């Protein structure tokens, strides 16, 4: 899977991963991060997620990174905000009050560019990556956030049914990717209503990493 795969998805509006409302598991469990008003939350591979709208409405500051410039343009348009856009090394930096979004490859983002964050919220990032990239991703995000606590949401299903993305991330893999750096708590595991893509059963699991 390469960058062009995701650029084609956004260009053709094939974005079934974009939810039409804030994620229910985020709403139910984000309080476990213990965030104070004004806390800065890092959302990797953020797209134009409505979760960002919700976080901002709660008085949090948001930082994110997204490969697709089209997605980021649509995000700011939906927020009704005109960002200041500048170069940041190999990335573009979109910024406005309480929000910073970087455009480009997440592995080009450094902790210096990102700045300090209080937590990480990952709903659609780890599950978007093929297995060879997930170990690199987990270590990179942990380093970027300087081991700030994370709320991680994963899909679990029979990977033989569908090649992905999104990919199935089992409990053992979560422990493998993050257990060396965090204490892991499985907060909830619930069936995806109507099945995954309406075709087969799947679970959605939410983890707290502290």
PyMOL commands that place a pseudoatom at each C-alpha (Angstrom):
pseudoatom trace, name=CA, resn=UNK, resi=1, chain=A, elem=C, hetatm=0, pos=[0.000, 0.000, 0.000]
pseudoatom trace, name=CA, resn=UNK, resi=2, chain=A, elem=C, hetatm=0, pos=[1.431, 3.373, -0.988]
pseudoatom trace, name=CA, resn=UNK, resi=3, chain=A, elem=C, hetatm=0, pos=[0.468, 7.011, -0.635]
pseudoatom trace, name=CA, resn=UNK, resi=4, chain=A, elem=C, hetatm=0, pos=[-1.341, 7.001, -3.974]
pseudoatom trace, name=CA, resn=UNK, resi=5, chain=A, elem=C, hetatm=0, pos=[-3.824, 4.461, -2.604]
pseudoatom trace, name=CA, resn=UNK, resi=6, chain=A, elem=C, hetatm=0, pos=[-5.078, 7.013, -0.060]
pseudoatom trace, name=CA, resn=UNK, resi=7, chain=A, elem=C, hetatm=0, pos=[-4.900, 9.946, -2.467]
pseudoatom trace, name=CA, resn=UNK, resi=8, chain=A, elem=C, hetatm=0, pos=[-7.149, 7.995, -4.854]
pseudoatom trace, name=CA, resn=UNK, resi=9, chain=A, elem=C, hetatm=0, pos=[-9.569, 7.219, -2.025]
pseudoatom trace, name=CA, resn=UNK, resi=10, chain=A, elem=C, hetatm=0, pos=[-9.961, 10.883, -1.136]
pseudoatom trace, name=CA, resn=UNK, resi=11, chain=A, elem=C, hetatm=0, pos=[-10.091, 12.051, -4.752]
pseudoatom trace, name=CA, resn=UNK, resi=12, chain=A, elem=C, hetatm=0, pos=[-12.905, 9.592, -5.547]
pseudoatom trace, name=CA, resn=UNK, resi=13, chain=A, elem=C, hetatm=0, pos=[-14.664, 10.203, -2.194]
pseudoatom trace, name=CA, resn=UNK, resi=14, chain=A, elem=C, hetatm=0, pos=[-14.303, 6.520, -1.263]
pseudoatom trace, name=CA, resn=UNK, resi=15, chain=A, elem=C, hetatm=0, pos=[-14.062, 7.347, 2.432]
pseudoatom trace, name=CA, resn=UNK, resi=16, chain=A, elem=C, hetatm=0, pos=[-16.296, 4.869, 4.230]
pseudoatom trace, name=CA, resn=UNK, resi=17, chain=A, elem=C, hetatm=0, pos=[-13.900, 5.220, 7.182]
pseudoatom trace, name=CA, resn=UNK, resi=18, chain=A, elem=C, hetatm=0, pos=[-15.182, 8.783, 7.666]
pseudoatom trace, name=CA, resn=UNK, resi=19, chain=A, elem=C, hetatm=0, pos=[-17.922, 8.552, 10.290]
pseudoatom trace, name=CA, resn=UNK, resi=20, chain=A, elem=C, hetatm=0, pos=[-20.942, 10.818, 10.099]
pseudoatom trace, name=CA, resn=UNK, resi=21, chain=A, elem=C, hetatm=0, pos=[-20.898, 11.556, 13.827]
pseudoatom trace, name=CA, resn=UNK, resi=22, chain=A, elem=C, hetatm=0, pos=[-18.334, 11.611, 16.635]
pseudoatom trace, name=CA, resn=UNK, resi=23, chain=A, elem=C, hetatm=0, pos=[-17.202, 8.085, 17.448]
pseudoatom trace, name=CA, resn=UNK, resi=24, chain=A, elem=C, hetatm=0, pos=[-19.354, 6.513, 20.164]
pseudoatom trace, name=CA, resn=UNK, resi=25, chain=A, elem=C, hetatm=0, pos=[-16.433, 4.783, 21.869]
pseudoatom trace, name=CA, resn=UNK, resi=26, chain=A, elem=C, hetatm=0, pos=[-14.516, 8.035, 22.003]
pseudoatom trace, name=CA, resn=UNK, resi=27, chain=A, elem=C, hetatm=0, pos=[-17.505, 9.747, 23.590]
pseudoatom trace, name=CA, resn=UNK, resi=28, chain=A, elem=C, hetatm=0, pos=[-17.886, 6.948, 26.129]
pseudoatom trace, name=CA, resn=UNK, resi=29, chain=A, elem=C, hetatm=0, pos=[-14.250, 6.638, 27.153]
pseudoatom trace, name=CA, resn=UNK, resi=30, chain=A, elem=C, hetatm=0, pos=[-12.251, 9.783, 26.459]
pseudoatom trace, name=CA, resn=UNK, resi=31, chain=A, elem=C, hetatm=0, pos=[-12.846, 10.858, 30.043]
pseudoatom trace, name=CA, resn=UNK, resi=32, chain=A, elem=C, hetatm=0, pos=[-10.428, 8.105, 31.078]
pseudoatom trace, name=CA, resn=UNK, resi=33, chain=A, elem=C, hetatm=0, pos=[-7.588, 10.244, 29.715]
pseudoatom trace, name=CA, resn=UNK, resi=34, chain=A, elem=C, hetatm=0, pos=[-8.219, 12.732, 32.517]
pseudoatom trace, name=CA, resn=UNK, resi=35, chain=A, elem=C, hetatm=0, pos=[-7.768, 15.740, 30.263]
pseudoatom trace, name=CA, resn=UNK, resi=36, chain=A, elem=C, hetatm=0, pos=[-7.981, 19.235, 31.730]
pseudoatom trace, name=CA, resn=UNK, resi=37, chain=A, elem=C, hetatm=0, pos=[-9.614, 22.041, 29.742]
pseudoatom trace, name=CA, resn=UNK, resi=38, chain=A, elem=C, hetatm=0, pos=[-7.185, 23.340, 27.142]
pseudoatom trace, name=CA, resn=UNK, resi=39, chain=A, elem=C, hetatm=0, pos=[-5.293, 20.036, 26.898]
pseudoatom trace, name=CA, resn=UNK, resi=40, chain=A, elem=C, hetatm=0, pos=[-3.706, 19.351, 23.520]
pseudoatom trace, name=CA, resn=UNK, resi=41, chain=A, elem=C, hetatm=0, pos=[-4.770, 16.091, 21.840]
pseudoatom trace, name=CA, resn=UNK, resi=42, chain=A, elem=C, hetatm=0, pos=[-2.794, 14.556, 18.965]
pseudoatom trace, name=CA, resn=UNK, resi=43, chain=A, elem=C, hetatm=0, pos=[-4.918, 12.754, 16.350]
pseudoatom trace, name=CA, resn=UNK, resi=44, chain=A, elem=C, hetatm=0, pos=[-2.760, 10.824, 13.848]
pseudoatom trace, name=CA, resn=UNK, resi=45, chain=A, elem=C, hetatm=0, pos=[-4.098, 10.231, 10.323]
pseudoatom trace, name=CA, resn=UNK, resi=46, chain=A, elem=C, hetatm=0, pos=[-7.004, 12.475, 11.269]
pseudoatom trace, name=CA, resn=UNK, resi=47, chain=A, elem=C, hetatm=0, pos=[-8.689, 12.974, 7.892]
pseudoatom trace, name=CA, resn=UNK, resi=48, chain=A, elem=C, hetatm=0, pos=[-11.598, 15.376, 8.306]
pseudoatom trace, name=CA, resn=UNK, resi=49, chain=A, elem=C, hetatm=0, pos=[-12.990, 13.476, 11.278]
pseudoatom trace, name=CA, resn=UNK, resi=50, chain=A, elem=C, hetatm=0, pos=[-15.947, 14.929, 13.157]
pseudoatom trace, name=CA, resn=UNK, resi=51, chain=A, elem=C, hetatm=0, pos=[-14.140, 13.767, 16.286]
pseudoatom trace, name=CA, resn=UNK, resi=52, chain=A, elem=C, hetatm=0, pos=[-11.946, 16.856, 15.800]
pseudoatom trace, name=CA, resn=UNK, resi=53, chain=A, elem=C, hetatm=0, pos=[-15.009, 19.093, 15.818]
pseudoatom trace, name=CA, resn=UNK, resi=54, chain=A, elem=C, hetatm=0, pos=[-16.144, 17.488, 19.070]
pseudoatom trace, name=CA, resn=UNK, resi=55, chain=A, elem=C, hetatm=0, pos=[-12.742, 17.811, 20.744]
pseudoatom trace, name=CA, resn=UNK, resi=56, chain=A, elem=C, hetatm=0, pos=[-12.562, 21.487, 19.853]
pseudoatom trace, name=CA, resn=UNK, resi=57, chain=A, elem=C, hetatm=0, pos=[-16.107, 22.067, 21.099]
pseudoatom trace, name=CA, resn=UNK, resi=58, chain=A, elem=C, hetatm=0, pos=[-15.109, 20.592, 24.463]
pseudoatom trace, name=CA, resn=UNK, resi=59, chain=A, elem=C, hetatm=0, pos=[-12.389, 23.215, 24.833]
pseudoatom trace, name=CA, resn=UNK, resi=60, chain=A, elem=C, hetatm=0, pos=[-9.436, 20.991, 23.918]
pseudoatom trace, name=CA, resn=UNK, resi=61, chain=A, elem=C, hetatm=0, pos=[-6.688, 21.987, 21.504]
pseudoatom trace, name=CA, resn=UNK, resi=62, chain=A, elem=C, hetatm=0, pos=[-6.106, 19.636, 18.585]
pseudoatom trace, name=CA, resn=UNK, resi=63, chain=A, elem=C, hetatm=0, pos=[-3.001, 18.623, 16.670]
pseudoatom trace, name=CA, resn=UNK, resi=64, chain=A, elem=C, hetatm=0, pos=[-3.097, 16.155, 13.817]
pseudoatom trace, name=CA, resn=UNK, resi=65, chain=A, elem=C, hetatm=0, pos=[-1.382, 14.809, 10.761]
pseudoatom trace, name=CA, resn=UNK, resi=66, chain=A, elem=C, hetatm=0, pos=[-3.022, 13.660, 7.548]
pseudoatom trace, name=CA, resn=UNK, resi=67, chain=A, elem=C, hetatm=0, pos=[-1.567, 12.489, 4.245]
pseudoatom trace, name=CA, resn=UNK, resi=68, chain=A, elem=C, hetatm=0, pos=[-4.292, 14.024, 2.072]
pseudoatom trace, name=CA, resn=UNK, resi=69, chain=A, elem=C, hetatm=0, pos=[-4.254, 17.778, 1.559]
pseudoatom trace, name=CA, resn=UNK, resi=70, chain=A, elem=C, hetatm=0, pos=[-7.762, 17.459, 0.119]
pseudoatom trace, name=CA, resn=UNK, resi=71, chain=A, elem=C, hetatm=0, pos=[-8.976, 16.005, 3.424]
pseudoatom trace, name=CA, resn=UNK, resi=72, chain=A, elem=C, hetatm=0, pos=[-7.384, 18.826, 5.406]
pseudoatom trace, name=CA, resn=UNK, resi=73, chain=A, elem=C, hetatm=0, pos=[-8.858, 21.475, 3.123]
pseudoatom trace, name=CA, resn=UNK, resi=74, chain=A, elem=C, hetatm=0, pos=[-12.271, 19.880, 3.646]
pseudoatom trace, name=CA, resn=UNK, resi=75, chain=A, elem=C, hetatm=0, pos=[-11.713, 19.743, 7.403]
pseudoatom trace, name=CA, resn=UNK, resi=76, chain=A, elem=C, hetatm=0, pos=[-11.057, 23.467, 7.695]
pseudoatom trace, name=CA, resn=UNK, resi=77, chain=A, elem=C, hetatm=0, pos=[-13.930, 24.260, 5.341]
pseudoatom trace, name=CA, resn=UNK, resi=78, chain=A, elem=C, hetatm=0, pos=[-16.283, 22.222, 7.538]
pseudoatom trace, name=CA, resn=UNK, resi=79, chain=A, elem=C, hetatm=0, pos=[-14.978, 24.079, 10.595]
pseudoatom trace, name=CA, resn=UNK, resi=80, chain=A, elem=C, hetatm=0, pos=[-15.635, 27.395, 8.850]
pseudoatom trace, name=CA, resn=UNK, resi=81, chain=A, elem=C, hetatm=0, pos=[-12.047, 28.438, 9.511]
pseudoatom trace, name=CA, resn=UNK, resi=82, chain=A, elem=C, hetatm=0, pos=[-9.424, 29.839, 7.138]
pseudoatom trace, name=CA, resn=UNK, resi=83, chain=A, elem=C, hetatm=0, pos=[-6.058, 28.429, 8.235]
pseudoatom trace, name=CA, resn=UNK, resi=84, chain=A, elem=C, hetatm=0, pos=[-2.613, 29.934, 7.936]
pseudoatom trace, name=CA, resn=UNK, resi=85, chain=A, elem=C, hetatm=0, pos=[-0.572, 27.533, 5.775]
pseudoatom trace, name=CA, resn=UNK, resi=86, chain=A, elem=C, hetatm=0, pos=[3.208, 27.302, 5.883]
pseudoatom trace, name=CA, resn=UNK, resi=87, chain=A, elem=C, hetatm=0, pos=[5.978, 24.852, 5.057]
pseudoatom trace, name=CA, resn=UNK, resi=88, chain=A, elem=C, hetatm=0, pos=[7.349, 22.665, 7.827]
pseudoatom trace, name=CA, resn=UNK, resi=89, chain=A, elem=C, hetatm=0, pos=[10.204, 20.670, 6.338]
pseudoatom trace, name=CA, resn=UNK, resi=90, chain=A, elem=C, hetatm=0, pos=[8.682, 18.012, 4.096]
pseudoatom trace, name=CA, resn=UNK, resi=91, chain=A, elem=C, hetatm=0, pos=[5.216, 18.814, 5.470]
pseudoatom trace, name=CA, resn=UNK, resi=92, chain=A, elem=C, hetatm=0, pos=[2.648, 21.573, 5.218]
pseudoatom trace, name=CA, resn=UNK, resi=93, chain=A, elem=C, hetatm=0, pos=[1.409, 23.116, 8.458]
pseudoatom trace, name=CA, resn=UNK, resi=94, chain=A, elem=C, hetatm=0, pos=[-2.206, 24.316, 8.630]
pseudoatom trace, name=CA, resn=UNK, resi=95, chain=A, elem=C, hetatm=0, pos=[-2.922, 26.294, 11.758]
pseudoatom trace, name=CA, resn=UNK, resi=96, chain=A, elem=C, hetatm=0, pos=[-5.703, 28.311, 13.305]
pseudoatom trace, name=CA, resn=UNK, resi=97, chain=A, elem=C, hetatm=0, pos=[-6.877, 28.986, 16.830]
pseudoatom trace, name=CA, resn=UNK, resi=98, chain=A, elem=C, hetatm=0, pos=[-6.556, 25.794, 18.902]
pseudoatom trace, name=CA, resn=UNK, resi=99, chain=A, elem=C, hetatm=0, pos=[-5.789, 23.567, 15.899]
pseudoatom trace, name=CA, resn=UNK, resi=100, chain=A, elem=C, hetatm=0, pos=[-2.591, 22.526, 14.082]
pseudoatom trace, name=CA, resn=UNK, resi=101, chain=A, elem=C, hetatm=0, pos=[-2.763, 19.998, 11.258]
pseudoatom trace, name=CA, resn=UNK, resi=102, chain=A, elem=C, hetatm=0, pos=[0.306, 18.792, 9.374]
pseudoatom trace, name=CA, resn=UNK, resi=103, chain=A, elem=C, hetatm=0, pos=[-0.080, 17.466, 5.832]
pseudoatom trace, name=CA, resn=UNK, resi=104, chain=A, elem=C, hetatm=0, pos=[2.167, 14.685, 4.596]
pseudoatom trace, name=CA, resn=UNK, resi=105, chain=A, elem=C, hetatm=0, pos=[3.813, 11.453, 5.692]
pseudoatom trace, name=CA, resn=UNK, resi=106, chain=A, elem=C, hetatm=0, pos=[3.475, 10.883, 9.448]
pseudoatom trace, name=CA, resn=UNK, resi=107, chain=A, elem=C, hetatm=0, pos=[7.030, 9.526, 9.530]
pseudoatom trace, name=CA, resn=UNK, resi=108, chain=A, elem=C, hetatm=0, pos=[8.253, 12.969, 8.441]
pseudoatom trace, name=CA, resn=UNK, resi=109, chain=A, elem=C, hetatm=0, pos=[6.716, 14.539, 11.547]
pseudoatom trace, name=CA, resn=UNK, resi=110, chain=A, elem=C, hetatm=0, pos=[9.101, 15.115, 14.435]
pseudoatom trace, name=CA, resn=UNK, resi=111, chain=A, elem=C, hetatm=0, pos=[8.342, 15.778, 18.079]
pseudoatom trace, name=CA, resn=UNK, resi=112, chain=A, elem=C, hetatm=0, pos=[9.943, 19.200, 17.630]
pseudoatom trace, name=CA, resn=UNK, resi=113, chain=A, elem=C, hetatm=0, pos=[7.496, 20.114, 14.858]
pseudoatom trace, name=CA, resn=UNK, resi=114, chain=A, elem=C, hetatm=0, pos=[4.522, 18.616, 16.668]
pseudoatom trace, name=CA, resn=UNK, resi=115, chain=A, elem=C, hetatm=0, pos=[5.217, 20.252, 20.010]
pseudoatom trace, name=CA, resn=UNK, resi=116, chain=A, elem=C, hetatm=0, pos=[4.006, 19.053, 23.382]
pseudoatom trace, name=CA, resn=UNK, resi=117, chain=A, elem=C, hetatm=0, pos=[0.786, 17.048, 23.550]
pseudoatom trace, name=CA, resn=UNK, resi=118, chain=A, elem=C, hetatm=0, pos=[-1.194, 15.821, 26.544]
pseudoatom trace, name=CA, resn=UNK, resi=119, chain=A, elem=C, hetatm=0, pos=[-2.767, 12.755, 24.915]
pseudoatom trace, name=CA, resn=UNK, resi=120, chain=A, elem=C, hetatm=0, pos=[-3.131, 10.774, 21.699]
pseudoatom trace, name=CA, resn=UNK, resi=121, chain=A, elem=C, hetatm=0, pos=[-6.457, 9.719, 20.209]
pseudoatom trace, name=CA, resn=UNK, resi=122, chain=A, elem=C, hetatm=0, pos=[-6.121, 7.015, 17.533]
pseudoatom trace, name=CA, resn=UNK, resi=123, chain=A, elem=C, hetatm=0, pos=[-9.336, 5.825, 15.920]
pseudoatom trace, name=CA, resn=UNK, resi=124, chain=A, elem=C, hetatm=0, pos=[-8.344, 5.220, 12.314]
pseudoatom trace, name=CA, resn=UNK, resi=125, chain=A, elem=C, hetatm=0, pos=[-4.558, 5.283, 12.131]
pseudoatom trace, name=CA, resn=UNK, resi=126, chain=A, elem=C, hetatm=0, pos=[-3.145, 1.975, 13.386]
pseudoatom trace, name=CA, resn=UNK, resi=127, chain=A, elem=C, hetatm=0, pos=[-5.928, 0.048, 11.629]
pseudoatom trace, name=CA, resn=UNK, resi=128, chain=A, elem=C, hetatm=0, pos=[-5.132, 1.805, 8.329]
pseudoatom trace, name=CA, resn=UNK, resi=129, chain=A, elem=C, hetatm=0, pos=[-1.591, 0.466, 8.138]
pseudoatom trace, name=CA, resn=UNK, resi=130, chain=A, elem=C, hetatm=0, pos=[-0.411, -2.924, 6.864]
pseudoatom trace, name=CA, resn=UNK, resi=131, chain=A, elem=C, hetatm=0, pos=[1.397, -5.146, 9.331]
pseudoatom trace, name=CA, resn=UNK, resi=132, chain=A, elem=C, hetatm=0, pos=[4.982, -4.249, 8.265]
pseudoatom trace, name=CA, resn=UNK, resi=133, chain=A, elem=C, hetatm=0, pos=[4.315, -0.563, 9.000]
pseudoatom trace, name=CA, resn=UNK, resi=134, chain=A, elem=C, hetatm=0, pos=[2.485, -0.976, 12.310]
pseudoatom trace, name=CA, resn=UNK, resi=135, chain=A, elem=C, hetatm=0, pos=[5.549, -1.632, 14.461]
pseudoatom trace, name=CA, resn=UNK, resi=136, chain=A, elem=C, hetatm=0, pos=[7.243, 1.468, 13.046]
pseudoatom trace, name=CA, resn=UNK, resi=137, chain=A, elem=C, hetatm=0, pos=[4.073, 3.487, 13.542]
pseudoatom trace, name=CA, resn=UNK, resi=138, chain=A, elem=C, hetatm=0, pos=[3.565, 2.454, 17.160]
pseudoatom trace, name=CA, resn=UNK, resi=139, chain=A, elem=C, hetatm=0, pos=[7.124, 3.345, 18.102]
pseudoatom trace, name=CA, resn=UNK, resi=140, chain=A, elem=C, hetatm=0, pos=[6.987, 6.621, 16.172]
pseudoatom trace, name=CA, resn=UNK, resi=141, chain=A, elem=C, hetatm=0, pos=[3.751, 7.870, 17.752]
pseudoatom trace, name=CA, resn=UNK, resi=142, chain=A, elem=C, hetatm=0, pos=[4.967, 6.884, 21.212]
pseudoatom trace, name=CA, resn=UNK, resi=143, chain=A, elem=C, hetatm=0, pos=[8.118, 8.932, 20.617]
pseudoatom trace, name=CA, resn=UNK, resi=144, chain=A, elem=C, hetatm=0, pos=[6.263, 11.866, 19.044]
pseudoatom trace, name=CA, resn=UNK, resi=145, chain=A, elem=C, hetatm=0, pos=[3.933, 12.135, 22.038]
pseudoatom trace, name=CA, resn=UNK, resi=146, chain=A, elem=C, hetatm=0, pos=[6.693, 11.420, 24.554]
pseudoatom trace, name=CA, resn=UNK, resi=147, chain=A, elem=C, hetatm=0, pos=[4.602, 8.576, 25.994]
pseudoatom trace, name=CA, resn=UNK, resi=148, chain=A, elem=C, hetatm=0, pos=[1.541, 10.740, 26.596]
pseudoatom trace, name=CA, resn=UNK, resi=149, chain=A, elem=C, hetatm=0, pos=[-1.512, 8.573, 27.366]
pseudoatom trace, name=CA, resn=UNK, resi=150, chain=A, elem=C, hetatm=0, pos=[-3.462, 7.218, 24.413]
pseudoatom trace, name=CA, resn=UNK, resi=151, chain=A, elem=C, hetatm=0, pos=[-7.019, 6.213, 23.627]
pseudoatom trace, name=CA, resn=UNK, resi=152, chain=A, elem=C, hetatm=0, pos=[-6.756, 3.586, 20.883]
pseudoatom trace, name=CA, resn=UNK, resi=153, chain=A, elem=C, hetatm=0, pos=[-9.703, 2.155, 18.937]
pseudoatom trace, name=CA, resn=UNK, resi=154, chain=A, elem=C, hetatm=0, pos=[-9.217, -0.971, 16.792]
pseudoatom trace, name=CA, resn=UNK, resi=155, chain=A, elem=C, hetatm=0, pos=[-11.300, -3.276, 14.627]
pseudoatom trace, name=CA, resn=UNK, resi=156, chain=A, elem=C, hetatm=0, pos=[-11.214, -7.027, 15.121]
pseudoatom trace, name=CA, resn=UNK, resi=157, chain=A, elem=C, hetatm=0, pos=[-12.554, -9.438, 12.498]
pseudoatom trace, name=CA, resn=UNK, resi=158, chain=A, elem=C, hetatm=0, pos=[-11.552, -12.490, 10.485]
pseudoatom trace, name=CA, resn=UNK, resi=159, chain=A, elem=C, hetatm=0, pos=[-8.773, -11.078, 8.312]
pseudoatom trace, name=CA, resn=UNK, resi=160, chain=A, elem=C, hetatm=0, pos=[-9.280, -13.965, 5.856]
pseudoatom trace, name=CA, resn=UNK, resi=161, chain=A, elem=C, hetatm=0, pos=[-12.618, -12.417, 4.854]
pseudoatom trace, name=CA, resn=UNK, resi=162, chain=A, elem=C, hetatm=0, pos=[-11.192, -9.057, 3.834]
pseudoatom trace, name=CA, resn=UNK, resi=163, chain=A, elem=C, hetatm=0, pos=[-7.641, -7.993, 3.107]
pseudoatom trace, name=CA, resn=UNK, resi=164, chain=A, elem=C, hetatm=0, pos=[-8.031, -4.513, 4.609]
pseudoatom trace, name=CA, resn=UNK, resi=165, chain=A, elem=C, hetatm=0, pos=[-7.678, -1.653, 5.212]
pseudoatom trace, name=CA, resn=UNK, resi=166, chain=A, elem=C, hetatm=0, pos=[-8.933, -1.230, 7.802]
pseudoatom trace, name=CA, resn=UNK, resi=167, chain=A, elem=C, hetatm=0, pos=[-6.943, -4.139, 9.191]
pseudoatom trace, name=CA, resn=UNK, resi=168, chain=A, elem=C, hetatm=0, pos=[-7.873, -6.374, 12.096]
pseudoatom trace, name=CA, resn=UNK, resi=169, chain=A, elem=C, hetatm=0, pos=[-5.791, -5.646, 15.190]
pseudoatom trace, name=CA, resn=UNK, resi=170, chain=A, elem=C, hetatm=0, pos=[-6.045, -8.345, 17.845]
pseudoatom trace, name=CA, resn=UNK, resi=171, chain=A, elem=C, hetatm=0, pos=[-5.403, -7.927, 21.553]
pseudoatom trace, name=CA, resn=UNK, resi=172, chain=A, elem=C, hetatm=0, pos=[-2.016, -9.633, 21.323]
pseudoatom trace, name=CA, resn=UNK, resi=173, chain=A, elem=C, hetatm=0, pos=[-0.851, -7.221, 18.641]
pseudoatom trace, name=CA, resn=UNK, resi=174, chain=A, elem=C, hetatm=0, pos=[-1.852, -4.201, 20.720]
pseudoatom trace, name=CA, resn=UNK, resi=175, chain=A, elem=C, hetatm=0, pos=[0.229, -5.622, 23.588]
pseudoatom trace, name=CA, resn=UNK, resi=176, chain=A, elem=C, hetatm=0, pos=[3.120, -6.288, 21.189]
pseudoatom trace, name=CA, resn=UNK, resi=177, chain=A, elem=C, hetatm=0, pos=[3.094, -2.770, 19.750]
pseudoatom trace, name=CA, resn=UNK, resi=178, chain=A, elem=C, hetatm=0, pos=[2.623, -0.816, 22.983]
pseudoatom trace, name=CA, resn=UNK, resi=179, chain=A, elem=C, hetatm=0, pos=[3.208, -3.058, 25.993]
pseudoatom trace, name=CA, resn=UNK, resi=180, chain=A, elem=C, hetatm=0, pos=[6.862, -2.078, 26.312]
pseudoatom trace, name=CA, resn=UNK, resi=181, chain=A, elem=C, hetatm=0, pos=[5.988, 1.597, 26.773]
pseudoatom trace, name=CA, resn=UNK, resi=182, chain=A, elem=C, hetatm=0, pos=[2.542, 1.636, 28.387]
pseudoatom trace, name=CA, resn=UNK, resi=183, chain=A, elem=C, hetatm=0, pos=[0.266, -0.054, 30.870]
pseudoatom trace, name=CA, resn=UNK, resi=184, chain=A, elem=C, hetatm=0, pos=[-2.635, -1.312, 28.738]
pseudoatom trace, name=CA, resn=UNK, resi=185, chain=A, elem=C, hetatm=0, pos=[-6.279, -1.481, 29.778]
pseudoatom trace, name=CA, resn=UNK, resi=186, chain=A, elem=C, hetatm=0, pos=[-8.975, -2.912, 27.511]
pseudoatom trace, name=CA, resn=UNK, resi=187, chain=A, elem=C, hetatm=0, pos=[-11.915, -0.617, 28.251]
pseudoatom trace, name=CA, resn=UNK, resi=188, chain=A, elem=C, hetatm=0, pos=[-14.576, -2.065, 25.985]
pseudoatom trace, name=CA, resn=UNK, resi=189, chain=A, elem=C, hetatm=0, pos=[-15.177, -4.443, 23.128]
pseudoatom trace, name=CA, resn=UNK, resi=190, chain=A, elem=C, hetatm=0, pos=[-18.467, -4.211, 21.260]
pseudoatom trace, name=CA, resn=UNK, resi=191, chain=A, elem=C, hetatm=0, pos=[-19.974, -5.610, 18.080]
pseudoatom trace, name=CA, resn=UNK, resi=192, chain=A, elem=C, hetatm=0, pos=[-20.051, -3.282, 15.098]
pseudoatom trace, name=CA, resn=UNK, resi=193, chain=A, elem=C, hetatm=0, pos=[-23.739, -2.541, 14.566]
pseudoatom trace, name=CA, resn=UNK, resi=194, chain=A, elem=C, hetatm=0, pos=[-24.982, -4.268, 11.419]
pseudoatom trace, name=CA, resn=UNK, resi=195, chain=A, elem=C, hetatm=0, pos=[-21.650, -5.989, 10.857]
pseudoatom trace, name=CA, resn=UNK, resi=196, chain=A, elem=C, hetatm=0, pos=[-18.521, -4.609, 9.253]
pseudoatom trace, name=CA, resn=UNK, resi=197, chain=A, elem=C, hetatm=0, pos=[-19.454, -2.786, 6.060]
pseudoatom trace, name=CA, resn=UNK, resi=198, chain=A, elem=C, hetatm=0, pos=[-22.772, -4.609, 6.443]
pseudoatom trace, name=CA, resn=UNK, resi=199, chain=A, elem=C, hetatm=0, pos=[-21.116, -7.818, 5.271]
pseudoatom trace, name=CA, resn=UNK, resi=200, chain=A, elem=C, hetatm=0, pos=[-19.617, -9.754, 8.192]
pseudoatom trace, name=CA, resn=UNK, resi=201, chain=A, elem=C, hetatm=0, pos=[-19.356, -9.591, 11.987]
pseudoatom trace, name=CA, resn=UNK, resi=202, chain=A, elem=C, hetatm=0, pos=[-16.679, -7.475, 13.597]
pseudoatom trace, name=CA, resn=UNK, resi=203, chain=A, elem=C, hetatm=0, pos=[-15.787, -6.008, 16.947]
pseudoatom trace, name=CA, resn=UNK, resi=204, chain=A, elem=C, hetatm=0, pos=[-14.563, -2.569, 17.897]
pseudoatom trace, name=CA, resn=UNK, resi=205, chain=A, elem=C, hetatm=0, pos=[-12.138, -2.542, 20.824]
pseudoatom trace, name=CA, resn=UNK, resi=206, chain=A, elem=C, hetatm=0, pos=[-11.045, 0.511, 22.783]
pseudoatom trace, name=CA, resn=UNK, resi=207, chain=A, elem=C, hetatm=0, pos=[-7.822, 0.583, 24.795]
pseudoatom trace, name=CA, resn=UNK, resi=208, chain=A, elem=C, hetatm=0, pos=[-6.396, 2.996, 27.328]
pseudoatom trace, name=CA, resn=UNK, resi=209, chain=A, elem=C, hetatm=0, pos=[-2.593, 3.308, 27.216]
pseudoatom trace, name=CA, resn=UNK, resi=210, chain=A, elem=C, hetatm=0, pos=[-1.044, 4.991, 30.254]
for i in range(1, 210): cmd.bond("trace and resi %d" % i, "trace and resi %d" % (i + 1))
show_as sticks, trace
zoom trace
